[in-house]
Amino acid sequence: MALITPKINASSITAGTLPSSNLPAGTVLQVKQSVMDAYAHYSGGTYYHLTDMTTNITPRSASSKILVRLQVCVSAIDRYHITKIFRAINNGTDIQIGYGDVGSYTRQKAFSVLGTGSKSNGTATYEEITISAEFLDSPNTAQVVTYKPYIGVYAAHPFSVNAVHYNSGNQNDQWNSAPFSALTVMEIAG
């Protein structure tokens, strides 16, 4: 692989700062991350905004791309968990990003999914599964971009984030783990 040397105009460098306009396309310009490390229990039947993981980034250029990475640790008895990511520019309208083509069907637009199925013996309540996905977004702006993660489950089936579901809040158990969930966004030079 050839070494790429950025074109640098020495007169544009101040206090040791390399201008992003002189960096090659694909360079990571900045990284932001929001972490949810507490546990939460949800009753299901709707989508829940994971507010601890809402993340803002202000691109240096409208030509930049934003790499969005989401990981969520889920535990539930059964059903199908869906994550969604919404983007708002400068506190404007929320627009869903990073989903497949639903065609003419009534399928849910999903950023990532977890089908836990149904285990009649109850062992699924002891499982914690981290689901993750990433998407290269093109917001086409240099204004503040807000990414908002949501999670939902089919029908009114309860589930937990960052905790095993079997004890629904009783975290005083030596076998219970304490994972985290996170939303990471990276500005990539265009």
Backbone torsions as a table, in degrees:
resi	resn	phi	psi	omega
1	MET	NA	133.5	-178.0
2	ALA	-76.3	143.8	176.5
3	LEU	-78.8	129.4	179.9
4	ILE	-98.4	125.9	178.6
5	THR	-106.1	119.3	179.8
6	PRO	-65.9	146.0	175.0
7	LYS	-81.4	119.2	-175.3
8	ILE	-118.7	126.5	172.9
9	ASN	-94.0	106.8	-174.0
10	ALA	-57.0	-30.5	-178.6
11	SER	-72.5	-16.0	-179.1
12	SER	-92.8	-1.5	-180.0
13	ILE	-92.5	125.7	177.1
14	THR	-127.2	135.3	177.8
15	ALA	49.0	39.2	175.4
16	GLY	76.8	13.7	-179.0
17	THR	-93.2	129.1	177.4
18	LEU	-93.3	119.9	-179.1
19	PRO	-62.2	133.5	-178.7
20	SER	-64.6	-24.0	178.7
21	SER	-66.3	-17.9	179.7
22	ASN	-95.3	0.1	-179.1
23	LEU	-91.7	147.4	-179.1
24	PRO	-69.9	155.5	175.7
25	ALA	-56.3	142.0	-179.4
26	GLY	95.5	-7.3	178.8
27	THR	-73.4	136.7	174.8
28	VAL	-77.2	120.5	-177.4
29	LEU	-94.6	-33.7	177.6
30	GLN	-162.1	156.1	-179.6
31	VAL	-132.8	134.4	175.7
32	LYS	-127.8	144.2	179.0
33	GLN	-143.9	139.1	172.4
34	SER	-121.5	132.7	-174.8
35	VAL	-117.1	136.2	170.6
36	MET	-108.4	109.4	-178.3
37	ASP	-110.0	-5.9	175.1
38	ALA	-84.8	163.1	176.7
39	TYR	-97.1	154.9	178.6
40	ALA	-145.3	147.2	178.7
41	HIS	-121.3	135.3	-175.4
42	TYR	-126.5	149.9	-176.9
43	SER	-86.4	-14.6	179.1
44	GLY	87.4	-179.9	177.6
45	GLY	86.8	-4.0	178.4
46	THR	-154.8	178.2	174.0
47	TYR	-98.5	135.7	-178.3
48	TYR	-109.1	130.1	178.0
49	HIS	-77.6	121.0	177.1
50	LEU	-85.1	79.8	-169.5
51	THR	-61.9	-31.0	179.2
52	ASP	-62.2	-21.5	-176.7
53	MET	-103.8	5.2	175.0
54	THR	-62.6	131.4	-172.0
55	THR	-132.0	132.5	177.3
56	ASN	-105.6	143.3	173.2
57	ILE	-146.9	139.5	177.0
58	THR	-112.3	104.8	-178.9
59	PRO	-61.3	146.9	177.7
60	ARG	-76.9	-18.8	-178.6
61	SER	-148.5	146.7	177.4
62	ALA	-67.9	-17.4	179.3
63	SER	-85.4	-5.6	-179.7
64	SER	-70.1	152.1	170.8
65	LYS	-102.8	158.2	176.0
66	ILE	-121.5	118.6	175.7
67	LEU	-86.1	118.8	-176.5
68	VAL	-107.3	122.3	178.4
69	ARG	-121.8	127.8	179.2
70	LEU	-123.8	134.2	169.8
71	GLN	-132.8	131.9	-179.6
72	VAL	-134.7	131.1	177.2
73	CYS	-94.9	118.8	-173.1
74	VAL	-121.8	145.8	173.1
75	SER	-139.5	134.5	-178.6
76	ALA	-160.5	166.9	177.9
77	ILE	-77.5	-45.0	-179.9
78	ASP	-164.2	-176.8	177.2
79	ARG	86.3	-167.3	-166.7
80	TYR	-121.3	118.7	-176.6
81	HIS	-96.5	135.2	-176.4
82	ILE	-127.0	132.3	171.5
83	THR	-105.1	149.9	177.0
84	LYS	-134.4	148.5	174.9
85	ILE	-122.1	130.8	174.7
86	PHE	-114.7	145.8	178.6
87	ARG	-119.2	135.9	173.4
88	ALA	-127.5	133.5	178.3
89	ILE	-102.7	123.3	177.8
90	ASN	53.5	44.9	180.0
91	ASN	61.7	26.3	179.0
92	GLY	-85.5	-154.0	-176.8
93	THR	-67.4	137.9	174.8
94	ASP	-74.7	128.2	178.3
95	ILE	-124.8	127.7	179.7
96	GLN	-72.5	137.7	179.3
97	ILE	-125.5	164.3	170.1
98	GLY	64.6	61.3	179.1
99	TYR	-142.2	164.5	180.0
100	GLY	-85.8	174.5	179.8
101	ASP	-79.9	116.3	-179.8
102	VAL	-83.6	-10.3	179.6
103	GLY	60.1	-140.1	-179.5
104	SER	-95.0	12.0	-178.3
105	TYR	-92.1	171.5	179.0
106	THR	-98.7	26.6	179.3
107	ARG	-66.5	155.6	178.8
108	GLN	-80.2	136.9	171.6
109	LYS	-72.8	123.0	-172.1
110	ALA	-129.7	137.3	171.6
111	PHE	-78.9	-43.9	174.1
112	SER	-153.0	160.9	-177.4
113	VAL	-138.2	158.4	173.0
114	LEU	-142.3	116.2	176.6
115	GLY	-100.0	100.1	-178.6
116	THR	-81.0	-10.3	-179.6
117	GLY	65.6	-147.7	179.9
118	SER	-143.8	125.7	179.7
119	LYS	-117.4	108.5	-175.0
120	SER	-66.0	-21.8	-179.1
121	ASN	-84.4	-0.4	174.5
122	GLY	81.6	2.3	-176.4
123	THR	-67.9	-21.5	-179.7
124	ALA	-63.8	-24.0	-179.5
125	THR	-68.0	-14.0	179.0
126	TYR	-96.4	-5.6	-177.0
127	GLU	-91.6	137.8	170.0
128	GLU	-120.2	126.5	-177.4
129	ILE	-125.0	130.1	177.0
130	THR	-92.9	120.5	175.6
131	ILE	-103.8	141.9	-177.8
132	SER	-146.5	156.0	177.9
133	ALA	-161.6	163.3	175.2
134	GLU	-142.5	156.4	-176.8
135	PHE	-150.1	136.3	177.6
136	LEU	-93.4	106.1	-175.0
137	ASP	-92.5	152.0	177.3
138	SER	-124.8	81.7	-177.3
139	PRO	-72.2	-17.8	178.3
140	ASN	53.8	50.0	179.9
141	THR	-155.0	158.2	171.1
142	ALA	-113.1	13.1	175.4
143	GLN	-90.2	169.6	-178.8
144	VAL	-62.9	132.1	178.4
145	VAL	-114.9	128.8	-179.8
146	THR	-111.5	127.8	176.9
147	TYR	-108.6	129.0	-174.3
148	LYS	-124.1	115.2	178.4
149	PRO	-89.0	143.8	176.4
150	TYR	-129.8	154.4	174.0
151	ILE	-138.5	142.5	179.2
152	GLY	-147.3	170.5	-180.0
153	VAL	-142.0	148.1	179.6
154	TYR	-60.3	133.7	176.8
155	ALA	58.5	-163.4	-174.6
156	ALA	-95.6	58.7	178.7
157	HIS	-103.2	122.7	-178.0
158	PRO	-69.9	154.6	177.6
159	PHE	-154.7	168.8	-178.7
160	SER	-128.4	151.9	173.6
161	VAL	-118.3	131.0	179.6
162	ASN	64.6	30.0	177.3
163	ALA	-164.0	152.8	172.0
164	VAL	-70.7	148.4	-172.6
165	HIS	-84.3	-19.6	-170.3
166	TYR	-59.8	-30.6	-177.0
167	ASN	-104.9	-0.8	173.8
168	SER	38.9	50.0	174.8
169	GLY	121.0	-17.8	177.2
170	ASN	-80.4	91.7	-175.6
171	GLN	-90.0	1.5	-179.3
172	ASN	-87.8	66.1	-177.0
173	ASP	-139.7	121.9	-175.0
174	GLN	-63.2	-17.7	180.0
175	TRP	-95.8	-4.3	-180.0
176	ASN	-82.1	133.4	-179.1
177	SER	-94.4	166.2	-179.4
178	ALA	-127.2	76.4	177.9
179	PRO	-79.0	-178.7	175.4
180	PHE	-132.7	161.9	173.6
181	SER	-121.6	153.4	-175.5
182	ALA	-152.8	150.4	170.5
183	LEU	-120.3	122.4	-179.4
184	THR	-119.3	132.0	176.5
185	VAL	-125.0	138.0	-178.8
186	MET	-128.8	127.6	174.4
187	GLU	-80.6	127.0	-179.2
188	ILE	-114.0	125.9	-179.7
189	ALA	-60.0	135.2	-178.9
190	GLY	-91.1	NA	NA
